[in-house]
């Protein structure tokens, strides 16, 4: 199916280009989301007239994305995680939603669709994870993710005659030492 593009689409082409795509992609995504129109004589004339306006809008979006890109300079995410002692597996994981929530907390206007984790959900402790934020079709930002170990030791159970009596914390031990 032939269509006329109303926006720059990375895998298809520039504004005003006549491209051939599968009919389902055109009918179900491109046309309803106003990324493209059918190439009728009327639409050809309208697209040619509006091509300059559409290109100007695309340039404005790209310029705002470049400004936004500068905000990400020297920015990194840091997470404090609990790690198993005998292995580098995390208790739980850091998901895409955790990354998006942290970005929003830090004042960045991003949606989940704009962010990707190339390595998938973070489940093991390592130093070199990244998230990619797509600000525009041509502008992507990589955000480093730093993990730090949470050094809080898990409380140990007190066992008396094979029954758990309570949980001993480090503050209990300090109190016991101070009393004796």
N, C-alpha and C positions, 0 to 999 in steps of 0.2 A: 504494500500500500504506500503510495506517495503522499508526503505531507510537507508543509512549509513550517519551518521552525520559527517560533516567536522568541525563543531564548537560546543562549549558547548552552549546548549540551555537550559535555566532554566527549562522549563516545559517538555522537552523531554529527555535530557541525555547528556552524555559526548562525546568528540571527538572519532570517531570510533565505536560508539554504533550502533547496528542495531535495529531500532525502527519501529513501525507500526503507520502510521498517515493516515488521510483521503487523498484521491488521489488529491483533489483540492488544499489542503494545500501544498502538496508536489510539484505538477506541477506548481502552480501559485506563490508560495512564496519560499519555501526552495531550490528547484533545480535552478531556475533562479538567485537567490541571492547567489548561491554557498555556501549555508549552509549545503547541503546534495547532495548525488548522489545515483543512483540506485544500488542495491547490486548485480551486476554482478560479475563473477569470476575475470575479469580484474580489476574492481573497488575495489574488496576486496583486491587483491594483492597490488594495488596502495595505498589504504588507510592504509594498514598495514605498507608499506614502509614509507609513509609520516606521519604516526601517531606521531612519535617522533618530527618531524618538526612542525606539527600542534600544538602539545602540548606545544612546546617551544614558538611558536607564541602567543598562548593563555596566557602563563605565562608572556610574555613580555607585552601584553596588560593589564593584571591584575596588573603588577608591575607599569606601567605608570599610571593606574587608582588609585593605592594606593598613588603615588606621588601627583597626582592631588587632591586626597581626603585631603591631608594635607593642601593644599592651602585654603580649605573651613573652616578650623578650625577658630573659633571665627569670622566668617563672618555672617553678617545679612543684609537684605535688609530693607531700610527705604523709606517710601512713605509719602509725605505730601498731604493730601486729603481734599477736601471740603465736609463738613458734614451738613446735614439738621439740623436746630436748634431744632425742636420739636421731631426729631427721630434720630436714629443713622444710617440712610441710607446715602450712599455716593452719591454725584452728579457724575454719571458715575460709572465705575467699574474698578477694576484692574484685567486684564486678563492674561492669560498665556503668551501672546505675550509681555505684559509690563514687566513681570518677566524676560523673555529671553532677551529682549532688555537691561534691566538694568544689567544683568549678563555679557552680551557681552561688555557693556560700561565699566564695572569694570575689564575687562581683562580676563574673563573666556571664554574658547572655548567650547560652548555648542550649541546644536541645539534644536529646539522646541520639537523634538521627545524624547529628554533625560529628559525634565522637565515635572513635573506634579504638579497640585494643587489638593490635595486630597479633599478639600472642594469646589472645583469649583471656578468660578470667584468670586472675593471679592467684595461684594456689600454693606456690612454693616460694621460699625466701630467697631472693637474689637482689642484686644491686642495680640492675640495668633494665628496667621496664620503661616503656614509653606508651603514651596515648597520642592519637592523631586527631586533631580538630580540623574539620573542613569548614573554612569560613566563606569560601566561594568555590566555584568549579575549578578555578585555577590556583587557589591559595589554600594551602594546608599548613598547619602548625604542629610541630611535635613537642609534646610536653613530657619531660622526664618524670618518672615516678620513683621516689626513694622510699625504701622500706626500712624501718628501724625496729629492733626487737624490743618488746615490752618486757622489762626485767622483773616484773612482779611475779614472784614464785607462787605457785598454787599451794594453798594450805594443805597440810598433811593431816589425815585422820588419826585420832588417838584411839588405839585399840586396847581394850581391857577384856581379857578372857574371850577372845575372838568376837567381841562386839564393839561396834563403833560407838564411842562415848561422846566425842565431839570433834571439833576441828581446831587445830592449833595454828595460830597465826604468828607472824614474826613479832607483833606487839605483845602477845601472850608470853613469848619466850623472854623478851626484854623485861617484862614485869616480874617474871619468875626469877631471873638472874638478879634483878635489883632487890627483891625481897630477901634473898639469901646471901 
